[in-house]
Structures are given as structure tokens and as C-alpha cells.
């Protein structure tokens, strides 16, 4: 006896429905990575499975775990976070056991081992990508930038002017090699706490993509440094910088000075100071590196330049800056003594600023030949004057076989009644020992917060 046609149709429909349910994508499990004690979300923490899959928390500390093979069962996830982590177990493994389920929510608490707190990534794509997979942070919009090199930020006009070195775009392996730039309000962040949401208004070309702003004459990339705003004789603000023209692999063949043209929104050459073929293989001193202005005991304002410690200064006027005959060379130490009594710390790059809360000059710099990475350890020191003498240095941030160079102090956000110091730098696998690139984060700017009342900084404080 054959079943009725309607029964067969019902069974068939049920099988199709069951197959559709089985084939439906599983909702990811949300994993929140937070700092133990404060509960702050922690970006750039990797959760690694035992079969080689890596998840990296976004600016909201979120991970969208979506591996179907592990749903509903306990698994081990290794935890690694450049200054954040979990204690090792008896075998030396650092990780957590979790049981993810579709649509579930789990929490991983990590301990901060660095004095500086990571606020989040400032540039690049997918800043909130993990959160967006979970249906969160939908208003966030992409800039069209995948990655960019060292930052310079200066107050200019009614807001801040930001510029970056070589910049990667998604449409082709060769991106911008003549500086990219953007504007923000003077205080684009209400608070310096994660999740970090710093939105840029990039200068864009006719295609809508971010464009270059310093296409100076000559082959090869253009790099700008020593960016500063100085008054000219007519009292106008002039945004200026030193430039270098570069041939592969990283050889500078020309240096000079350039200035911002507000009408064309581009940097234009003002003076060529040195050409390799004309003047020999070694360029003369240049007002490059990181720039700042300080007044002397007579109230005269000087512009200082160095990377990080000042090696040149001039009167803080456009006309003096443009005249090399009026520049003054300065001597800067190449090493600083660490507070722990260890070997001298070789200074690589960074910046200097006056902090009104400490009432001292402070520096944040990368160590050359650090313990965790060749260019990944960041130090802090103080001085009574911009030229020193510099007190004992304390390490405030480390990276595990990864590079963090050209840290930039954002002195425009200092407050007299606050110990907060904000800095950012370039996070990249370049110059490290062949680590895998961290997805989305590699070759981008990451911002940190250092509270100068941290007990761990006591040894760096000078009277």
C-alpha cells in the first residue's frame, strides 16, 4: 500500500526544511576581551586555536567567533596581546578554555603588564569589523585607507591637520607615496577611553579616494617631517615641513623645505637644501623629526626639531625657519640611563613635549635593540628643559617581536589638571624577525594612554 501523495509531499517538504536549517549560517559567538579590573575593552588581542586560526579583537575589544567545528564544545584559545595577557599555567601555556555557542556571549579578562594602556587603532580598515559581524557599530564608516606610516598632527586653523607617510589603498598594491592628509576638529575625542572612535575627513581626489598632498618634483616617494605652524612677517599662520626625496630601497637623494598652499590644498617646494649629486653623500642638518615650540627665559619663542631629542632650533618664525644660516645646532644624547640600572637605552625615534601637569619636559621614544623587539620597546623620561638633562628612563610599553616606531606625543590634548599623556605610533612587522602580519592592524597607527601618576613611573620623575 503506497502512502498518500499528500503524505509524501509533507515528508519531502520536511526534509527540505531540515536541510535548509542545517545549511543556514551559524550566528557567531561574541567574545569580549576586557582589561581585568577596569573592564575597558582591549583591542589587538589575539585568540589562537590549536589548529592555527587567529582572531584579533577590534577597537571595541570584540571578536566574532564563527568556527562551526567548535560550536558547543570546550576549546583552548591561546591569548597574546603585546602588553596584555593571561597567567601561564603549569606547562607554561597562556590561554583560556571557552565553550562558544551560536549567538552566545563570552568574556576574556586580560591583565595589563605595560604601564601604557592601549586605546585602539586610529587608521586602516575594519576598525570595528568584528563588532559589525555581530550587528554592532553599524554607523561606523570606512575611510578607504588600509594602512599608513608615521603620523604628524598639528593645530592649524580651527582644527587639527594630520599627515601620514606611505599609505596603502585597497584598489592596487601601490598606494600613496607622497603623503596623505586629513582634518579633524581640535578636540575630536570627548574622552580618552576605549572604544576609540577617531573620525578623519581625508583630503580626496576626483575618484573619491584619499589622495597625495606632497607630490614634489623628482622621482621616487616624498616624505615630510618636522611639520610645524609658524607665523610669518604679516602675522599669517604658515604650515611648513622639511621634505626628503627617496629612491629605492630607502636612499635619500634630496632634501628641502616646503609649505602648504591653502588654495590648492597641497604642499609646494620652497627651497632645495641638498642634492646628493651636487653636494656629496651626506645631507646637512635639517629641521625634521618632531617639532615643537618653547619660550626661553627671556620669553623668546624657539622652534625645536629632533627625533626625538632636539638637535636643531631656530626662532619660531617662518622667515627664520626658511634661512639655514640662522639655524642653531644642538647636541643630544644617543642613549639614556634606565631607572632600573641596566645597560644604557639607545634612543631611536619619538617626540618631546612640555606636560603642564608634571611641569616638566617629557619624551616618549622607541629603543633601538630592545629586549622584546628590535624596535618595539617604548620608554618615558623627563627633563627640566627641552634640551635636558634627561632623567632616568622607564619602559612603558613592549611588543613581542613586532615594531612600534616614531611614537608621537599629542601635546595639543594636554590639560594642566590631568596626568593623561596620549601618544600613537606605527605598528608594523617591518624590522622584526619575520612575524606573521596581524590582520588589519599591521602598518597602522595605534594610540595609547599613559597616566603620569602611575606608581610604576615614580623612578622616572625628577624634582
Phi, psi and omega in degrees: 000124182272144179294155179297150182301325181293326179293316178299317180297323179294318179297317181297317179296322178295321179295320179295318180296318179297320179294322180295320178296317181295327182275349182295140180296142178281138174293136179293158174265129181277128175241120177263123176259118185228156177281130179296132180100299182276332185077005179295138174296145183241112174285167172059042170249126181266136171246117188243129177281167179286351176247026164089011176271135183243133172243142181233127181293144181269192185296340176267009182072016186263147171231131175262095183279121188227026182276113183295334184289348182244000181294130177084007178225154181289137176218160179261133175237119173292142182243126178218134188209023175047070180101358175225142179185193178234157180297151176285147174276190184297338179261003179090003180278140179244105182190187180224156172256129180225157174235092181285147174226150180303129179076004182278179179218127181234167184223133175241120177264129179243148178266136177275123179256350178262155177287326178278141176262137177278123178271322178151179180275139183260325185237169176098179184264158174066036181299327176240033186298317181295318178297320181292328174297335181266006180083018181248167176054035182296331180290344184294134180245150182274151181267340187090009177251132176267325182192157179202154184272189194320140185261149165227136181222128182223143170295129182208124184068229182265001183214210178247141175251124183247140177220145181230157176284213184311131189233130181265131177245158188282345191274347182195150182301331178266120184254236182257126181237019177226044177070136168247164186208162179203167176236152171218167168299164180299325178233082185284350181240129179289319179222155179259067178223151176284156002283137185278127178229087180255110185258129183254147168257094184287146170283126190236156177269187182295336178283349185092350179278155170305142184239169176281157181231006183216054179277080182276156184301147178111150180290159175086170181297158172245126176246135176249148176205174181062031183294134184203154176251123182231147177280143173264184184298338180268003179085008179276146174284129179240119175274118186225167180199162168271152178232158173224136173260137193234136171249155180300145359279314179211047186257120178279128180243353178205142173229158180185193181240147179217163181221158183276131174259110185293330181290313181270348184054052177215154170278140180233146182294141176248323181199138170269126183260332184201137170232135185302317184290332183270324193240006179101175190281349185244119180288152177285171177304147186223144177284067184247203183071218178258136185248149172205163180245136178218146178265144177273187185294342177266359181087006179281131182271133179238145171261126181251147182223137178179169182216077006262328190282140187299133176237359181202147174214161174208164175303144187278061174227154180299317184294320179290318178302326184279352185248099182303335180293344182255008177277150178241127176282147179233152176264134178230140178294149178265348175223156172234151181280131177283150182293338182275004178081008180284191180297154178305145181265119180282123184279129180252298181200155181165210182209165183232143177203159173272125178255116186292334179288318177278339187055043179217159168280136183232153175227144170241125184215157175273139176272134172277123180078042180288170184287316183279330181199154183302320178226053184233353181263132185245136186235159179232141175209165182233159177209156177281345181218159182297339178259009179103196358289145185272134180282187181296142183264145178237134177287130183243349183200140177227158177227139183272100180050049175211156185259143172219099187241169181050053177295134184244121174282132177263080185292340180294347180255006178294148175227142185297331183257017182229136178275005187286134173234124180254132174218158175219163180201178183271122178260115186207153176278351177301142178072006173259178186271068173052047175284157173293146179293135176283119184306136177071324185277330187299138178062051179216170182267130179238134185258141180230159177237129175241120177270116188287355173265009175302132177304327181294347178266001184305322184289344180268348185284134178249154181298000000 
